[in-house]
Amino acid sequence: MPGERTEVSFPVGARTLASVTRGWERAVEPGEFAIETGPSSDRTRGARLVVTAPTNGICR
């Protein structure tokens, strides 16, 4: 229905935020990440995630 709202949640784990290192391993580094969702590219809502310290390094 138009105007209907629903709250959703989903896990955002280390593997989701990881990038690939020069050694071809996945690792999470400190930084800012943006998540956006919406019915179209011009009508999105977003959230900002900040990783302030590296995890234990490599993500499997």
Contacts in CASP RR format, 6 or more apart in sequence:
PFRMAT RR
TARGET T0000
AUTHOR 0000-0000-0000
METHOD contacts of the structure
MODEL  1
MPGERTEVSFPVGARTLASVTRGWERAVEPGEFAIETGPSSDRTRGARLV
VTAPTNGICR
12 35 0 8 1.000
12 49 0 8 1.000
14 28 0 8 1.000
14 55 0 8 1.000
14 59 0 8 1.000
15 26 0 8 1.000
15 59 0 8 1.000
15 60 0 8 1.000
17 28 0 8 1.000
17 33 0 8 1.000
17 49 0 8 1.000
17 51 0 8 1.000
18 26 0 8 1.000
18 27 0 8 1.000
18 28 0 8 1.000
18 59 0 8 1.000
19 26 0 8 1.000
19 27 0 8 1.000
19 28 0 8 1.000
19 29 0 8 1.000
20 26 0 8 1.000
21 27 0 8 1.000
25 58 0 8 1.000
26 58 0 8 1.000
26 59 0 8 1.000
26 60 0 8 1.000
27 54 0 8 1.000
27 55 0 8 1.000
27 57 0 8 1.000
27 58 0 8 1.000
27 59 0 8 1.000
28 51 0 8 1.000
28 54 0 8 1.000
28 55 0 8 1.000
28 57 0 8 1.000
28 59 0 8 1.000
29 51 0 8 1.000
29 54 0 8 1.000
30 51 0 8 1.000
30 52 0 8 1.000
30 53 0 8 1.000
30 54 0 8 1.000
31 50 0 8 1.000
31 51 0 8 1.000
31 52 0 8 1.000
32 48 0 8 1.000
32 49 0 8 1.000
32 50 0 8 1.000
32 51 0 8 1.000
33 48 0 8 1.000
33 49 0 8 1.000
33 50 0 8 1.000
33 51 0 8 1.000
34 46 0 8 1.000
34 47 0 8 1.000
34 48 0 8 1.000
34 49 0 8 1.000
35 46 0 8 1.000
35 47 0 8 1.000
35 49 0 8 1.000
36 44 0 8 1.000
36 45 0 8 1.000
36 46 0 8 1.000
36 47 0 8 1.000
37 44 0 8 1.000
37 45 0 8 1.000
37 46 0 8 1.000
38 44 0 8 1.000
38 45 0 8 1.000
END
